[in-house]
Amino acid sequence: MNDIYENYDQYLTNYPTLTSNSVQAYEYTANAIRKLDQALSSFDFEERDVETILSYLEQDIHPVPFHAYLKRYIYKKAVPDTAFSQMEDAEYQEIIKESFRENRTPFAWQPTRKKPGSIIKRWLTADRVKRETVFLLGFGLRMKNEDVSDFLMKGILQTDFNMYNLEEAVCWHCFHCGKRYPEYLRLLDRIREEADQGGSSSVNRSRYWEAVAQNPESYLFDEDKLIGYAGYLARRQEDDRTVCLEEFQALCQEAGKLCQTEKGDLPSRIENQFCSGIPRDKKGNLQKIGDSLLAKTFLYQKMSRQRIDAILRGRQQVNRFDLITLTFFICSGKGTVPNRRRDAFIFAVNRSLIRCRMTCLLFSNPYEAFVTMCLMADDPLEVYSAVWELSYESKESD
């Protein structure tokens, strides 16, 4: 898990060489912070914050796709003579193919007719991949558990290892101990066999096993302890999703207190207050995000009463976009000094993300840079709404 950043200056301190000549092409966060800081410091932002923000989102920053993280990892590990910007996909394909062969890892979790070449090509062009793909790449590329964590939290913007999920706990053990895919399968077979025999006699030591889940480095390097922990998991139902839902519920309740009307249920009140800049269709629903210039930039994510309701009812899972959006809403009305308001948001949202086993605020993610920029305006919520409104108007005029 990454260290927590409590204010904007800590981000700048962590990336001190913020000039175009000193930042490598694959340093996505450093490049994003450099561009963000330039935009916030510009005269245009002071005079025309809405137009400056929209221009920044359209021209200066784009979501970092999964394939970019994958290529960066391979490049830094292989240390080729070729410059990063000149590496061809064919070179990456060959490195992946050879690594999977050496580590005796299949190219899919389940039997498939797809050829390895086509699977690798998809990985090298994919903007997003499924969570299980990250674990497969972890085995195939012989990653350490820290590398896999980085891919989970930054490459696909999801939670870190869920140590209450058996397969992920076993994956963590294998990556941490340098075990390969065949050993992962052997461990799962052993766990099933011992489970059939009644499991470990110590599975009822709940407090002990909770400590294991919170601090796996101190316990799960040992295979026998892993087997005992697996027995505990078989009797446990909760996982990280519970923590995320509780965090989301608390944020919704706090956001609801800031709504100017008491009409309608909580999801509707939050939507009406927060999404006033997004036009509505004839049925009164928010216009689809595909009609906005920011659709691809924001990965087709927007807050709506339907999404809030689905999460509260357990039909959809909480993601970092939800936590960041609600925290922004709550912090947008706090104080009149922009720097303090921005830092209050950074502190609050990073605490929330870390609690849910997600990485801290990422300025390489356009949406996260966007809400941070809005907090530096005189009226953050008004600017947020105006940017959304302008993004729909601009798309219609294209």
N, C-alpha and C positions, 0 to 999 in steps of 0.2 A: 504494500500500500504506500502511496506517495505521501510526503510530508504535506501538512496543511498550510495553505497560504491564507493569511488573515487580512491582507490589504493589498492594494495595487502596487505599492512600492516594493513589496516582497517579490512580486512577479518580475519587476524591472531589475531588481538586485540579482535575481537568479539568472537573468539573461543580460549581462552587463554590456556586451559588445553588440549593440543594436544598430549597426550600419550595414548597408547593402553589400559592402565589400568584405565584411567580416563574418557574415552568416552563410553557412553552407546551404545548398539548395534543398537538402533533405532535413534541415532543421525547421520543421513546420511551425512549432510553437514560437520559436525565436522570430521567425519571419512574420508571423501573425501579430506578435506583440509590437514589433517595429512599425508595422503598417498602422496598427491601432493607435499607437502613441503619436504617430505623425498626424493622423486624422484629428485626434482630440486636441492637438496643439495648434492646429491650423486656424487661420483667421476665418476661413469659410465656415468652420464649425460654430464659431461664436456668432456669426451673422446669419447663417442659413443651416441650422442644425438638421432639419428634416431632409433637405436635398443632399446635404453632405453625407448623411448616414446612408441614404438609399444609393447614392453613387458609390460609396465605399463597399456596400454589400454587392453591388452589381459588377464592379470593376476590379476592386483591390483584394478581395478575399473570396475563397471558394471552399466548400467542405473538403477536408482531406480524405480521399477515398481509401478503402481498405487496401487496395493494391499498392498504393503509395507506401503505406506502412510495411507491407510485405517486402517490397523491393528494397526499401531502406534497410530492413533487418538483414536481408540476404547480402546486400552490398557491404554493409559494415562488418559482417561476419566473414565474408569471403576475401575482403580487401583486394579487389582486382586492380590491375594497372590502369584500366579504363576509367575515365572520369564518370561520376555518377550520372550526369546528364547525357552521356553518350552510350550508356549500357543498353544493349538491345534486348528485347524480350526473349529472343532465342537463347541468350546466355543465361538468363534467369531460369528458363525452362530446363535447361540442361543441368544447372546446379540443383534445382528442386528434384528432378528425376533421379539423379545420382544419389542424393541424400536420402530419399525415400528407399532406394534400393539398399543402401548401406545399413539403414536402420530397420529394415524388414517391416516397413509400414505400408499398408494398402492405401489406395487413393480414394477410398470411400469406406464408411463404416459398415455398409451393407453391400452384398454382391451387386455389381452393376455391369452393364454392357458397354458403358462409356469407356473410351480409351484414355489412358493416362495423359496423353498429350492434350486432349480436349479439356480434361478436367483442370490441368495446370494452366492452360490458356485462359480459362474462365477465372481462376484465382488471380491471375495477373492483370485482369481487366475489370474485376468486380468492384463496385463502389461499396457494397456491403456483402457479408457472408453470414451464414448461420453460426450460432455459438459452437456447435459441435465441430464445425470445420476448423475453428481455431485450435481445438484440442488435437485434431488429427494432424494439423501442421506442426503442432508442438512435438509430436512423436517423430514425424517425418523429417523435421529439420533439427532434431535433437536440442530443443529449447530447454532453458532452465525455467523454473516456476515463475521467476520474476519476469522473464520475457513473455510468457503466456499471459500473465496478469496485465502487462502493458498492452498486449493485443486486445484483450477482453475490454479493458477500460478506455483505451484510446482508439484502437483500430476499429472496434464495432460499437463503442460507447455503451457498454453494458456493465453489469456488476462484475466484481472480481470473483475468484473461485467461490462457489457455494459449498462450504464445507459440510452442509447438511444434506448434500446430494451425494449418494454413494459413489457414482461413477466419477464425479468431479473430485471427490476426496482422494480416490485411488489415483486419478490422473495427477493430482498435486504431488502425492507421494512419489510417483514414478519420475516426474520432472525434477523434483527436489533431489532424488537419489540417483538420477542419471539412468533410470531403467527404461528399456525400450518397449515398443508395442507388444511383442510376444510376452514379456513379463507382466504387462498390464492384464492381458487375457488370463495368464496363469493365476494372478492374484484374484481376479474375479471368480475364477473356478474354485479356488481355495475358500473364498468367502462363502460361496453358495454351499459348498460341502459342509463347512462348519456350521452354517445356519441350519442346514438340515439335521444336524446332530444336536441342536439346541443352543448353539452359539456360545459365547464366552460367559463364564460365571460372574463376570464383573459388570455386565451391561446395565445393572440397576444403579450404578454409581453415577447418578445424573450430574452432580456438581463437578465431578472429576471430568466427565466427558464434555461438559460445557467448556471447561478450561482447555481441553484439547482442541475444540472447534475454534476457540478464540486465539489460540497460540499454537498452530500446527507445527511450527518449526521446532518446538521443544518436545514434541511427542511423536508425530507421525513419520519421523525418519525411520522408525523401528517397525518392521513388518508385523510382528506379533501384536504390537499396540494398534496398528492399523486394523487388524482382524477384529480385535476387541471393540474398536470404535465402530466398525461396520455393524457389529451386533447391536450396539446402542442405536445407530441410525435406523435400523429395521423397526425399532419401537418408537421412533420419533416422527412427528408429522410436520412440525413447524420448520421454516427455513427463512432465507433472506427476504422472501416475498412478504412475509408477515411484518418485518421491520419496515420495509418500504411502504407498505400500505398504511401502517400506523403513522409514519412520517407524513404521508400524503394527506391523511385524514386531519391531522393536527394543522397542517398548512391551510387546508380548505376552511376549517373552522375560523382560523385567524383572518383569512382573506374575506370570509363572509361578513365579518364585523366591519370591514371597510367599505362594503357596498352601500350605495346611497339609497337603495330601496329595499323594502322587506317583502316585495311582491314576488311570488314564485318560490320554487324550491332553491336549495343552495347552489346546485350546478347552474341553474338559469340566472341567478343573481350575479354569480361570478362572471358568466359569459357576457351578460348585458353590460356590466361595468367595465370589463377588461377588453372586450372585442368590439368596441363601438366603431372602430375604424374599418372593420371588415364589412363589406356590403352583404345584404341578405337576399335570398331568392324569394319567389312568390309565396313559398310555404313558411317563410319566416326563419329559415335555417341559414347559417352562415354560408356564404358563397364558397364553393369548393376552392381549395388552395391552388389547384391547377390553373386557375384563372389569374393568379398573381405572378408578378415577375420574380417573386422570392420563393416560388415553389421548390425548385431544385436546390437553391441555396440553403433553405431551411429543411431540406429532406422531407418535404410534404407534411410537416408537422404543424398543427395549430391547436390551440386550446378551444374546446367547445363543450357545451353542456352535455352532449352525448358521451364524449370521452370521459368527462369528470364522473358522470353517473355510472358508466361502465366500470370504471376503476373502483369506485366506492362499493359497487355490488360484487366485485371480485371477478368480473368478466374479462377485464383487461389488466395487464400488469403495469405497474408504475415504471417510468423510465426517467432519465435525467432531465429531459425536456420538461416534464411535468413539475418536477421539484424546482427547477430553475425558474420556470414561468411564474409559479405561485409565489416564490420567494421574491422575485422582482416586483410583483404586484404589491406585496406587503411592504417592501422597502421603498417603493416609488413615492410614497407620501411621507416618508420620515425625514424631517429636517429640511433646511433650506440651503445648506452648504453642499454643493455638488460632490466635492472630494470625500466628505464624511459620509454622505449618503451612499456613494459608490463603495466605499470601504466597509460600511455596515452590511451592504448586500454581499460583498465578497466573503466577509467573515461568516455570515449566516448561511449562505448557500453552500460554502465549502464544508461547514460543519454537518449540514444535512446530507450532502453527497457522501462524505466519509462515513457517516453513520449507516448509510445504505450500501456501503462497500463499492462506491463509484469513485472515479478519480476527480480531483479538484477541477474547478472551472478551467475550461480550455478555450483560450482566445483563438485557437486555430479552427474552432467550430464557429461558423459565422453567426449563428443565433446567439451564442453566449457572448460574443463580442458585441452584437447588436444591443442586447439589453443593458450591457455595461455602458455603452455609449449613451443610451437614452437616459441613464441615471445622472449623466453629467449635464443634461439640459435643465432649463429652469423648471419645466413641468414634464417629468419623465413619462407619465402615462399619456399625456396629450401628444407628445412627440412619437411615442410608440404607436399610438392609434393613427397618427397622421402618416407615418411611414407605410403602415399597412394599407391605408386608404390610397395613397399615391401609387403604391405598387400595383393595385388593381386598375386604377385609372390609366396608368402607363401601359399596362398590358392591353387594354381595350383600344388604345390609340395606335398600337403597333400595326 
